[in-house]
Amino acid sequence: MHSSSSKLHCLSGTGCSSIFSNNLSNSDFSSVFTFFFSSIRFLFIFTKILKLNTLELMSRHIPRNYLKYYRVIRYFFCTKYKITYPDLELLFFLYSERYFSREDFDGYNELFSWNEHKFYRLTNDGWIDTFRKKENGKRTMYKVSYKGARMIESFYKKLAGEEIPESPSSNPLFLKNVKYTDKVYRNMIKEMNSFIRQQRYLSPE
């Protein structure tokens, strides 16, 4: 009976505000804030998991793209170090051999256009060093020089996602009054670096 009279009293428009006010004043505000911050934390974690799952899904469908900007990187290195494409590719092979003989050099060099002076030129230009001179029946062994090793290691880092410098002091393509082709590759370097920064931003921490 008392319940019915309360309902009628509320429906009549009087007393509802006081009942609601009493109920709200008796609520636990700390529980409300706890629920609020818990919801925020849940949304943050959910967003993080969704991002990781999206990147994993993309990696399943997008092939490895180490060579996406290979041509741009190669052009930069050949310009910076004043080395030809065939010489650079030959040094890639020799670098992986660690130590090699003249016969090893000539064997792989057969894949390129014949140049009988290439070995001496690469040696004189500081790309190849003598590791061990011929003695006691052992043949002379060679290795890629420190200069060559640093260049190749830097090349691989660029393929793996390191940016190409854009300052004129480190990159001759950014000098003034360069030829048209250099300007085209310079623009592609900017695009490549922008792509790398975007990928770095999207990658999971």
PyMOL commands that set and color helices and strands:
alter all, ss='L'
color gray80, all
select helices_A, chain A and resi 2-11+16-25+29-61+70-81+85-97+102-109+118-124+146-159+172-174+180-202
alter helices_A, ss='H'
color red, helices_A
select strands_A, chain A and resi 128-132+141-144
alter strands_A, ss='S'
color yellow, strands_A
deselect
rebuild
show_as cartoon
